[in-house]
Amino acid sequence: MADVISKLREKGWSEEEVMKALELIHAEDKKEKHIHMKKSMNITLYWMVLLILTLANFFISIVMIPFLLVLETYQVMIILGAIGIVFGLVFNHLIRDIEHVETKHHVAAAIFIPSLAIINIFVVVTVANAMAERLRFDAWENPVLIAAIYALAFVLPYLLTSVKEYARNKARMEQVVK
């Protein structure tokens, strides 16, 4: 900041002009306006992330139908587990990095997206089983088991991050107490 002030003085600005510029830059109403804009932008970003993750989960579920028809159960579990972890990491990263979003929004997202994903996977596995039966394929997957594996993989990054944050906060509190 001192560097900026000295450059303004070098350009011929008077002390009064420099002080007026600094007052304008650091005015309280400007700070409040920017905080309000950040909050509203973060809420918009929050809802966009939820929409994109919902659509991406739906798309992945549809793409999984052919794999459900031709792969063995353990292969389906591995693929859906990997996809669940990847989506869980993306979800966790995006939701935790959005600032100025209230705790209720984080909780809603933490319940809404995994629940929707579980329902989505359950429905898709049920549809794939019906297709396999009609096409006389020898393929049948347990929708509850597949949805549970996906759900566990999806929430795993969130749970690990939450445990890590809890441990970090607990350590900070212990240091404060000492």
C-alpha positions as CSV (number, residue, x, y, z in Angstrom):
1,M,0.0,0.0,0.0
2,A,2.9,2.4,0.8
3,D,4.2,1.7,-2.7
4,V,1.0,2.8,-4.2
5,I,0.9,6.0,-2.1
6,S,4.5,6.9,-3.1
7,K,3.7,6.3,-6.8
8,L,0.7,8.6,-6.5
9,R,2.8,11.3,-4.9
10,E,5.5,10.9,-7.6
11,K,2.7,11.5,-10.2
12,G,1.9,14.9,-8.5
13,W,-1.0,13.9,-6.4
14,S,-1.4,16.1,-3.3
15,E,-1.6,14.6,0.2
16,E,-5.3,15.5,0.2
17,E,-6.0,13.7,-3.1
18,V,-4.1,10.6,-1.9
19,M,-6.1,10.5,1.4
20,K,-9.4,11.0,-0.5
21,A,-8.5,8.1,-2.9
22,L,-7.7,5.9,0.1
23,E,-10.9,6.8,1.8
24,L,-12.9,5.9,-1.3
25,I,-11.1,2.6,-1.7
26,H,-11.5,1.6,2.0
27,A,-15.0,2.9,2.5
28,E,-17.2,0.7,4.8
29,D,-20.1,0.8,2.4
30,K,-17.9,-0.6,-0.4
31,K,-16.8,-3.5,1.9
32,E,-20.4,-4.3,2.8
33,K,-21.4,-4.1,-0.8
34,H,-18.7,-6.5,-1.8
35,I,-19.5,-8.9,1.0
36,H,-23.2,-8.9,-0.1
37,M,-22.2,-9.5,-3.7
38,K,-19.9,-12.4,-2.7
39,K,-22.7,-13.9,-0.7
40,S,-25.2,-13.7,-3.5
41,M,-22.7,-15.0,-6.0
42,N,-21.8,-17.9,-3.7
43,I,-25.5,-18.9,-3.3
44,T,-25.8,-18.9,-7.1
45,L,-22.6,-20.9,-7.4
46,Y,-24.0,-23.3,-4.8
47,W,-27.2,-24.0,-6.7
48,M,-25.3,-24.3,-10.0
49,V,-23.0,-26.9,-8.4
50,L,-26.0,-28.8,-7.1
51,L,-27.6,-28.8,-10.5
52,I,-24.5,-29.8,-12.3
53,L,-23.7,-32.6,-9.9
54,T,-27.3,-33.9,-10.1
55,L,-27.2,-33.9,-13.9
56,A,-23.8,-35.5,-13.9
57,N,-25.0,-38.3,-11.6
58,F,-28.0,-38.9,-13.8
59,F,-25.8,-39.0,-16.9
60,I,-23.3,-41.4,-15.4
61,S,-26.2,-43.6,-14.2
62,I,-27.6,-43.8,-17.8
63,V,-24.1,-44.6,-19.2
64,M,-23.8,-47.4,-16.7
65,I,-26.7,-49.4,-18.1
66,P,-24.8,-51.3,-20.8
67,F,-22.0,-52.0,-18.2
68,L,-24.6,-53.4,-15.8
69,L,-25.8,-55.8,-18.5
70,V,-22.4,-57.2,-19.5
71,L,-20.1,-57.0,-16.5
72,E,-19.8,-59.2,-13.5
73,T,-21.1,-57.9,-10.2
74,Y,-17.6,-57.3,-8.7
75,Q,-16.6,-55.3,-11.8
76,V,-19.7,-53.2,-11.5
77,M,-19.0,-52.6,-7.8
78,I,-15.4,-51.5,-8.6
79,I,-16.5,-49.2,-11.4
80,L,-19.3,-47.6,-9.4
81,G,-17.1,-47.4,-6.3
82,A,-14.5,-45.5,-8.3
83,I,-17.1,-43.2,-9.9
84,G,-18.7,-42.6,-6.5
85,I,-15.3,-41.6,-5.0
86,V,-14.5,-39.3,-7.9
87,F,-18.0,-37.6,-7.7
88,G,-17.7,-37.5,-3.9
89,L,-14.3,-35.7,-4.2
90,V,-15.6,-33.2,-6.7
91,F,-18.8,-32.6,-4.6
92,N,-16.7,-32.3,-1.4
93,H,-14.3,-29.9,-2.9
94,L,-16.8,-27.7,-4.5
95,I,-19.2,-27.5,-1.6
96,R,-16.6,-26.9,1.0
97,D,-14.8,-24.2,-1.1
98,I,-17.9,-22.1,-1.5
99,E,-17.6,-19.3,1.1
100,H,-20.4,-17.3,2.7
101,V,-22.9,-20.2,2.3
102,E,-24.7,-21.0,5.5
103,T,-24.4,-24.3,7.3
104,K,-27.9,-25.3,6.4
105,H,-26.9,-25.1,2.7
106,H,-24.0,-27.4,3.4
107,V,-26.2,-29.9,5.3
108,A,-28.8,-29.8,2.6
109,A,-26.3,-30.5,-0.1
110,A,-24.7,-33.3,2.0
111,I,-28.1,-34.9,2.2
112,F,-29.7,-34.0,-1.1
113,I,-26.9,-35.1,-3.6
114,P,-26.1,-38.4,-2.0
115,S,-29.8,-39.3,-1.6
116,L,-30.5,-38.4,-5.1
117,A,-27.5,-40.4,-6.3
118,I,-28.6,-43.4,-4.4
119,I,-32.1,-43.2,-5.7
120,N,-30.8,-42.7,-9.2
121,I,-28.4,-45.7,-9.1
122,F,-31.2,-47.8,-7.6
123,V,-33.6,-47.0,-10.4
124,V,-31.0,-47.5,-13.1
125,V,-30.0,-50.9,-11.7
126,T,-33.6,-51.9,-11.6
127,V,-34.1,-50.7,-15.2
128,A,-31.0,-52.6,-16.3
129,N,-32.3,-55.7,-14.6
130,A,-35.6,-55.4,-16.4
131,M,-33.8,-54.9,-19.7
132,A,-31.6,-57.9,-19.0
133,E,-34.7,-60.0,-18.4
134,R,-36.4,-58.8,-21.6
135,L,-33.2,-59.3,-23.7
136,R,-32.7,-62.7,-22.0
137,F,-29.3,-61.7,-20.7
138,D,-27.9,-63.6,-17.8
139,A,-27.3,-60.5,-15.8
140,W,-28.9,-59.4,-12.6
141,E,-27.6,-56.9,-10.0
142,N,-28.8,-56.3,-6.5
143,P,-30.0,-52.6,-6.7
144,V,-29.8,-52.1,-2.9
145,L,-26.2,-53.4,-2.8
146,I,-25.1,-51.4,-5.8
147,A,-26.7,-48.2,-4.5
148,A,-25.2,-48.8,-1.1
149,I,-21.7,-49.2,-2.5
150,Y,-22.1,-46.1,-4.6
151,A,-23.4,-44.1,-1.6
152,L,-20.6,-45.3,0.6
153,A,-18.0,-44.4,-2.0
154,F,-19.7,-41.0,-2.7
155,V,-19.8,-39.9,1.0
156,L,-16.4,-41.3,1.9
157,P,-14.4,-38.1,0.9
158,Y,-16.9,-36.0,2.8
159,L,-16.6,-38.1,5.9
160,L,-12.8,-38.2,5.8
161,T,-12.6,-34.5,5.4
162,S,-15.0,-34.0,8.2
163,V,-13.0,-36.2,10.5
164,K,-9.8,-34.5,9.5
165,E,-11.4,-31.0,10.2
166,Y,-12.7,-32.3,13.5
167,A,-9.2,-33.5,14.5
168,R,-7.6,-30.2,13.4
169,N,-10.2,-28.2,15.4
170,K,-9.8,-30.4,18.4
171,A,-6.0,-29.9,18.3
172,R,-6.4,-26.1,18.0
173,M,-8.7,-26.1,21.0
174,E,-6.2,-28.1,23.0
175,Q,-3.5,-25.7,22.2
176,V,-5.7,-22.7,23.2
177,V,-6.5,-24.4,26.5
178,K,-2.8,-25.0,27.3
